[in-house]
Amino acid sequence: MEIWKRNLYILWFAQFMVLAAMNLVIPFLPLFLQHDLGVSDPVAAQHWTGWIFAANFLTAFLVAPLWGKLSDKTGRKAMLLRSGIGMSLVTLCMGFVTSPVQLLALRLLNGLISGFVPAAVALVSTNTPKEKAGYALGLLQSGAVAGTILGPLLGGLLAEWVSFRDIFRVTGLLLFGAAMLVLLFVREVNKPQPKLKAELLPNEETGLRRIIHTSPLPGLFLTGFLIQFAMMSTNPFMSSYVQELWPGGAFMSLMVGIVISASGISTMLFSPLLGKWGDKIGPQYVLLICLIGTVVFFIPQGLVNSIWPLIVLRFMLGMCIGGLIPSVNNLIRKHAPEGMESQTFAYSTSAMNLGNLLGPIVGGVLSGVIGLHGLFFMAATLFLMNTMWVKYTLHRAQSPRTLLSRLLQTKL
């Protein structure tokens, strides 16, 4: 098997393990706080849950560029091992906390040493042939989504057999196992070769300044931020929306699970296909088409009055989401300055982490003003703005006729 394919398949499974592990216990944080840490007030438990959930994104947003810069010097495999082993040790410690403050501190620490997913993306993108990059990044995205979907399910099954503290320990072991997979089977061929100071031209920019001045990277960072912000402004409130559409209905938990997983399943299925399509017609075209699709499928979600159309719309939305982040990553890979690929991906990750952090906060505040239905219209508006931004930054000199002709000339 070619080395890039072996790396891809191993990292798909390793990333699946990491995302599944991180989602084993997060959905059950309120129960852990109430049953194990003595937070008896449900309102206080919800507040603590929000802070503990956001803590990881906050510190990850702050330090991701530092890890990216180090990755361009030491290699992406080293960053995978650092992140996997570090997170496994911190998560094992979470199983021994005795107060919410201790858990919050460990989540902040976990964000500081995280970075497995961006390091995996950087390694795959820089060790895969250019003509296969879209397919590889799409397949890698499907592994992350599969872990995100199955993590809560596996966590629920484990909770029937072991304690919440034991789930933290299982999570730590899974993270350590992912790191061992990387150590034993992943081979980094195109290791970074950063320029020495003596080799730099007198006026050559380095670091963030060079990245920001490389078009269209700033636009792609903003695109990634808006994608995550729009998604996270609605996702945390999906269970409340299902309760509104299914009042007093039987199997409420099952229906919530179906609605939440519908978009994830279609994302997992279509990410590799859309990535392969991007290799043929260009990732900028796939990105634009998928952004338009998200607008089309978000608006009706705010108009439905039954659970069944919502499930169909969520599945169709997930199909479009499957082409967003892989296309952004593929474009970043194409335009990143040579020798600074990991730093560029790290700044992109920071932008998306900021969207993950602010989306639930803004959505929670606005839900009391515009209602749950209004959140879907807000998300559609954000995606429409994102579509216009991508059209301006990536398709400025191209007409809709050009896009249509490319689609007609290319088969998936």
C-alpha positions as CSV (number, residue, x, y, z in Angstrom):
1,M,0.0,0.0,0.0
2,E,1.2,3.5,-0.8
3,I,2.5,5.4,2.2
4,W,0.0,8.2,1.9
5,K,-2.9,5.7,1.8
6,R,-1.7,3.9,4.8
7,N,-1.3,7.2,6.7
8,L,-4.8,8.2,5.7
9,Y,-6.4,5.0,6.9
10,I,-4.5,4.9,10.2
11,L,-5.2,8.5,10.9
12,W,-8.9,8.0,10.0
13,F,-9.2,5.4,12.7
14,A,-7.0,7.3,15.2
15,Q,-9.1,10.5,14.7
16,F,-12.3,8.4,15.0
17,M,-10.9,7.1,18.4
18,V,-10.0,10.6,19.6
19,L,-13.4,12.2,18.7
20,A,-15.4,9.2,20.0
21,A,-13.4,9.3,23.2
22,M,-13.9,13.0,23.7
23,N,-17.6,12.6,23.2
24,L,-18.0,9.6,25.6
25,V,-18.8,11.7,28.6
26,I,-19.3,15.3,27.4
27,P,-23.1,14.8,26.8
28,F,-23.4,13.5,30.4
29,L,-21.6,16.4,32.1
30,P,-24.7,17.7,33.9
31,L,-25.4,14.2,35.4
32,F,-21.7,13.9,36.4
33,L,-21.8,17.3,38.1
34,Q,-25.1,16.4,40.0
35,H,-24.4,12.8,41.0
36,D,-20.6,12.8,41.6
37,L,-19.6,16.4,42.3
38,G,-22.5,17.5,44.5
39,V,-24.0,20.3,42.3
40,S,-27.6,19.6,43.3
41,D,-29.1,22.7,41.7
42,P,-30.0,21.9,38.1
43,V,-29.6,25.5,37.0
44,A,-26.1,25.7,38.6
45,A,-25.3,22.4,36.9
46,Q,-26.2,23.8,33.5
47,H,-24.1,26.9,34.1
48,W,-21.1,24.8,35.1
49,T,-21.7,22.6,32.1
50,G,-21.5,25.6,29.8
51,W,-18.3,26.8,31.2
52,I,-16.6,23.4,31.4
53,F,-17.7,22.7,27.8
54,A,-16.4,26.0,26.5
55,A,-13.1,25.9,28.4
56,N,-11.5,23.5,26.0
57,F,-12.3,25.7,23.0
58,L,-11.0,28.8,24.8
59,T,-7.5,27.6,25.5
60,A,-7.3,25.7,22.2
61,F,-8.1,28.9,20.4
62,L,-5.3,30.7,22.2
63,V,-2.5,28.2,21.8
64,A,-3.2,26.5,18.4
65,P,-0.9,28.9,16.5
66,L,2.0,28.1,18.9
67,W,1.6,24.3,18.3
68,G,1.4,25.0,14.6
69,K,4.6,26.9,14.5
70,L,6.4,24.2,16.5
71,S,4.9,21.5,14.1
72,D,6.5,23.3,11.2
73,K,9.9,22.8,13.0
74,T,9.6,19.4,14.6
75,G,7.1,17.6,12.3
76,R,3.4,16.8,12.4
77,K,3.8,13.3,13.8
78,A,5.5,14.7,16.9
79,M,2.5,17.0,17.4
80,L,0.1,14.0,17.1
81,L,2.0,12.1,19.8
82,R,2.3,15.1,22.1
83,S,-1.4,15.8,21.8
84,G,-2.6,12.2,22.1
85,I,-0.5,11.3,25.1
86,G,-1.0,14.6,26.8
87,M,-4.8,14.5,26.5
88,S,-4.9,10.9,27.7
89,L,-3.1,11.8,30.9
90,V,-5.3,14.9,31.6
91,T,-8.5,12.9,30.9
92,L,-7.4,10.2,33.2
93,C,-7.0,12.8,35.9
94,M,-10.6,14.0,35.3
95,G,-11.8,10.7,36.7
96,F,-10.4,11.7,40.1
97,V,-11.8,15.3,40.5
98,T,-13.8,16.2,43.5
99,S,-15.2,19.6,42.5
100,P,-16.4,21.5,39.4
101,V,-13.5,23.9,39.7
102,Q,-11.0,21.0,39.4
103,L,-12.8,19.7,36.3
104,L,-12.9,23.2,34.8
105,A,-9.1,23.6,35.4
106,L,-8.4,20.2,33.7
107,R,-10.6,21.1,30.7
108,L,-8.6,24.4,30.3
109,L,-5.4,22.3,30.5
110,N,-6.8,19.8,28.0
111,G,-7.3,22.7,25.5
112,L,-3.8,23.9,26.0
113,I,-2.3,20.5,24.9
114,S,-4.9,19.5,22.4
115,G,-4.4,19.7,18.6
116,F,-4.7,16.1,17.4
117,V,-7.2,16.9,14.7
118,P,-5.3,19.9,13.0
119,A,-2.1,17.9,13.2
120,A,-3.7,15.0,11.5
121,V,-5.1,17.3,8.8
122,A,-1.7,18.9,8.3
123,L,0.1,15.5,8.0
124,V,-2.4,14.1,5.6
125,S,-2.5,17.3,3.4
126,T,1.3,17.5,3.2
127,N,2.0,13.8,2.6
128,T,-0.8,13.2,0.0
129,P,-0.4,13.8,-3.7
130,K,-2.1,17.1,-4.7
131,E,-4.5,15.4,-7.1
132,K,-5.8,13.2,-4.2
133,A,-5.9,15.8,-1.4
134,G,-9.6,16.6,-1.6
135,Y,-10.5,12.9,-1.4
136,A,-8.1,12.3,1.5
137,L,-9.3,15.3,3.5
138,G,-12.9,14.4,2.9
139,L,-12.3,10.9,4.1
140,L,-10.4,12.1,7.2
141,Q,-13.4,14.4,7.9
142,S,-15.7,11.4,7.8
143,G,-13.7,9.7,10.5
144,A,-14.0,12.7,12.8
145,V,-17.8,12.9,12.2
146,A,-18.2,9.1,12.8
147,G,-16.4,9.5,16.1
148,T,-18.6,12.5,17.1
149,I,-21.8,10.5,16.2
150,L,-20.9,7.2,17.9
151,G,-19.2,8.7,20.9
152,P,-22.4,9.7,22.8
153,L,-24.0,6.4,21.9
154,L,-21.0,4.4,23.2
155,G,-20.9,6.6,26.3
156,G,-24.6,5.9,27.0
157,L,-23.9,2.2,26.8
158,L,-20.9,2.4,29.0
159,A,-22.9,4.5,31.6
160,E,-25.2,1.5,32.0
161,W,-22.2,-0.7,33.1
162,V,-19.7,1.6,34.8
163,S,-19.5,4.9,36.6
164,F,-19.0,8.3,35.0
165,R,-15.5,8.3,36.6
166,D,-14.7,5.0,34.9
167,I,-15.8,6.6,31.5
168,F,-13.1,9.3,32.0
169,R,-10.6,6.5,32.4
170,V,-11.8,4.6,29.3
171,T,-11.5,7.9,27.4
172,G,-7.9,8.3,28.5
173,L,-7.1,4.8,27.4
174,L,-8.7,5.4,24.0
175,L,-6.7,8.6,23.5
176,F,-3.5,6.8,24.5
177,G,-4.4,4.0,22.0
178,A,-4.8,6.5,19.2
179,A,-1.3,7.9,20.0
180,M,0.2,4.5,19.9
181,L,-1.4,3.9,16.5
182,V,0.4,7.0,15.2
183,L,3.7,6.0,16.8
184,L,3.7,2.5,15.3
185,F,2.1,2.9,11.9
186,V,2.2,6.5,10.6
187,R,5.2,7.5,8.6
188,E,5.8,11.2,7.8
189,V,7.6,11.4,4.5
190,N,7.5,15.1,3.7
191,K,8.9,16.4,7.0
192,P,9.1,20.2,7.4
193,Q,12.2,21.9,6.3
194,P,12.0,25.4,7.8
195,K,14.3,28.0,6.4
196,L,17.3,29.1,8.5
197,K,17.5,32.8,9.3
198,A,20.6,33.0,7.0
199,E,18.5,31.7,4.1
200,L,15.8,34.3,4.4
201,L,15.7,37.2,2.0
202,P,16.0,40.6,3.6
203,N,12.4,41.6,3.0
204,E,10.8,38.1,3.4
205,E,8.0,38.0,5.9
206,T,7.6,35.1,8.3
207,G,5.0,33.9,10.8
208,L,1.5,35.4,11.0
209,R,2.4,38.5,9.0
210,R,3.3,36.4,6.0
211,I,0.2,34.2,6.4
212,I,-2.2,37.1,6.7
213,H,-0.6,38.7,3.6
214,T,-1.1,35.6,1.5
215,S,-4.4,35.7,-0.4
216,P,-7.0,34.2,0.0
217,L,-6.0,32.8,3.5
218,P,-7.6,35.5,5.6
219,G,-10.8,35.0,3.7
220,L,-10.6,31.2,4.3
221,F,-10.1,31.8,8.0
222,L,-13.2,33.9,8.2
223,T,-15.1,31.3,6.2
224,G,-14.2,28.6,8.7
225,F,-15.2,30.8,11.6
226,L,-18.6,31.6,10.1
227,I,-19.2,27.9,9.3
228,Q,-18.6,26.8,12.9
229,F,-20.3,29.8,14.4
230,A,-23.5,29.2,12.4
231,M,-23.6,25.5,13.1
232,M,-22.9,25.9,16.9
233,S,-25.5,28.6,17.2
234,T,-28.2,25.9,16.6
235,N,-26.7,22.5,17.4
236,P,-26.7,22.8,21.3
237,F,-30.4,23.6,21.3
238,M,-31.6,20.9,19.0
239,S,-32.9,18.7,21.9
240,S,-35.1,21.7,23.0
241,Y,-36.4,22.1,19.5
242,V,-37.2,18.5,19.2
243,Q,-39.2,18.7,22.5
244,E,-41.1,21.6,21.0
245,L,-42.0,19.7,17.8
246,W,-42.7,16.4,19.7
247,P,-44.6,17.5,22.8
248,G,-45.4,14.6,25.0
249,G,-44.3,12.1,22.4
250,A,-43.0,8.7,23.2
251,F,-39.3,7.8,22.9
252,M,-38.2,11.4,23.2
253,S,-34.6,10.6,23.8
254,L,-34.6,8.3,20.7
255,M,-36.1,11.1,18.6
256,V,-33.5,13.6,19.8
257,G,-30.8,11.1,18.9
258,I,-32.2,10.5,15.4
259,V,-32.4,14.2,14.7
260,I,-28.9,15.0,15.9
261,S,-27.3,12.0,14.2
262,A,-29.2,12.5,10.8
263,S,-26.9,15.3,9.7
264,G,-23.8,13.5,11.0
265,I,-24.5,10.4,9.1
266,S,-25.0,12.1,5.8
267,T,-21.8,14.2,6.5
268,M,-19.9,11.0,7.1
269,L,-21.2,9.4,3.9
270,F,-20.8,12.4,1.5
271,S,-17.5,14.0,2.7
272,P,-15.2,11.6,0.7
273,L,-17.4,11.9,-2.4
274,L,-17.5,15.7,-2.2
275,G,-13.7,15.8,-1.6
276,K,-13.2,13.6,-4.7
277,W,-15.4,15.9,-6.6
278,G,-13.4,18.9,-5.4
279,D,-10.2,17.2,-6.8
280,K,-11.9,17.2,-10.3
281,I,-13.7,20.6,-10.5
282,G,-11.8,22.5,-7.8
283,P,-12.5,22.8,-4.0
284,Q,-13.6,26.4,-4.4
285,Y,-16.6,25.3,-6.5
286,V,-17.6,22.6,-4.1
287,L,-17.3,25.1,-1.2
288,L,-19.6,27.6,-2.9
289,I,-22.2,24.9,-3.9
290,C,-22.3,23.5,-0.4
291,L,-22.7,26.9,1.2
292,I,-25.6,27.6,-1.1
293,G,-27.1,24.2,-0.1
294,T,-26.8,25.0,3.6
295,V,-28.9,28.2,3.1
296,V,-31.5,26.2,1.2
297,F,-31.8,23.5,3.8
298,F,-31.5,25.7,6.9
299,I,-34.4,28.0,6.2
300,P,-37.2,25.3,6.1
301,Q,-35.9,24.0,9.5
302,G,-37.3,27.1,11.1
303,L,-40.7,26.6,9.4
304,V,-41.4,22.9,10.2
305,N,-44.1,21.9,12.6
306,S,-43.4,18.2,12.6
307,I,-40.4,16.1,13.5
308,W,-40.3,14.1,10.3
309,P,-39.5,16.9,7.9
310,L,-36.9,18.1,10.3
311,I,-35.1,14.7,10.1
312,V,-35.1,14.8,6.3
313,L,-33.8,18.4,6.2
314,R,-31.1,17.6,8.7
315,F,-29.9,14.7,6.6
316,M,-29.8,17.0,3.5
317,L,-28.0,19.7,5.5
318,G,-25.4,17.2,6.6
319,M,-24.7,16.3,2.9
320,C,-23.8,19.9,2.3
321,I,-21.8,20.3,5.5
322,G,-19.7,17.3,4.3
323,G,-18.1,19.5,1.6
324,L,-17.4,22.6,3.7
325,I,-14.5,22.0,6.0
326,P,-12.6,19.6,3.7
327,S,-12.9,22.2,0.9
328,V,-11.6,24.9,3.2
329,N,-8.7,22.7,4.3
330,N,-7.9,21.8,0.7
331,L,-7.8,25.4,-0.3
332,I,-5.6,26.3,2.7
333,R,-3.2,23.5,1.7
334,K,-3.0,24.9,-1.8
335,H,-2.3,28.5,-0.7
336,A,-0.3,28.0,2.5
337,P,3.3,29.4,2.3
338,E,5.8,26.6,1.8
339,G,7.2,25.4,5.1
340,M,4.4,27.0,7.1
341,E,1.6,24.6,6.4
342,S,1.0,23.6,10.0
343,Q,1.0,27.2,11.2
344,T,-1.6,28.0,8.6
345,F,-3.8,25.1,9.6
346,A,-3.3,26.1,13.2
347,Y,-4.6,29.7,12.6
348,S,-7.6,28.2,10.7
349,T,-8.2,25.9,13.7
350,S,-8.1,28.9,16.0
351,A,-10.7,30.7,13.9
352,M,-13.0,27.6,13.9
353,N,-12.5,27.1,17.7
354,L,-13.5,30.8,18.2
355,G,-16.7,30.0,16.2
356,N,-17.3,26.9,18.4
357,L,-16.9,29.0,21.5
358,L,-19.0,32.0,20.5
359,G,-21.8,30.2,18.6
360,P,-23.5,28.5,21.6
361,I,-23.1,31.7,23.7
362,V,-24.7,34.0,21.1
363,G,-27.3,31.3,20.2
364,G,-28.2,30.9,23.9
365,V,-28.7,34.7,24.3
366,L,-30.6,35.2,21.1
367,S,-32.9,32.1,21.6
368,G,-34.7,34.0,24.3
369,V,-35.3,36.9,21.9
370,I,-36.0,35.4,18.5
371,G,-37.0,31.9,19.7
372,L,-35.7,28.5,18.6
373,H,-37.2,28.9,15.1
374,G,-35.4,32.2,14.7
375,L,-32.0,30.6,15.3
376,F,-32.4,28.6,12.1
377,F,-33.1,31.8,10.1
378,M,-30.1,33.4,11.8
379,A,-27.9,30.5,10.8
380,A,-29.2,30.6,7.2
381,T,-28.4,34.4,7.1
382,L,-24.9,33.7,8.3
383,F,-24.4,31.1,5.6
384,L,-25.7,33.4,3.0
385,M,-23.2,36.1,4.1
386,N,-20.5,33.4,4.0
387,T,-21.6,32.5,0.4
388,M,-21.3,36.1,-0.7
389,W,-17.9,36.4,1.0
390,V,-16.6,33.2,-0.8
391,K,-18.0,34.5,-4.1
392,Y,-16.1,37.7,-3.6
393,T,-12.8,36.3,-2.4
394,L,-12.5,33.1,-4.5
395,H,-14.8,33.6,-7.5
396,R,-14.3,37.4,-8.1
397,A,-13.5,37.1,-11.8
398,Q,-15.8,34.1,-12.5
399,S,-19.4,34.2,-13.6
400,P,-22.2,31.7,-12.7
401,R,-21.9,30.5,-16.3
402,T,-18.3,29.4,-15.7
403,L,-19.4,27.4,-12.6
404,L,-22.2,25.8,-14.6
405,S,-19.9,24.8,-17.4
406,R,-17.4,23.2,-15.1
407,L,-20.2,21.2,-13.5
408,L,-21.6,20.0,-16.8
409,Q,-18.1,19.0,-18.0
410,T,-17.3,16.9,-14.9
411,K,-18.8,13.7,-13.6
412,L,-18.6,12.8,-10.0
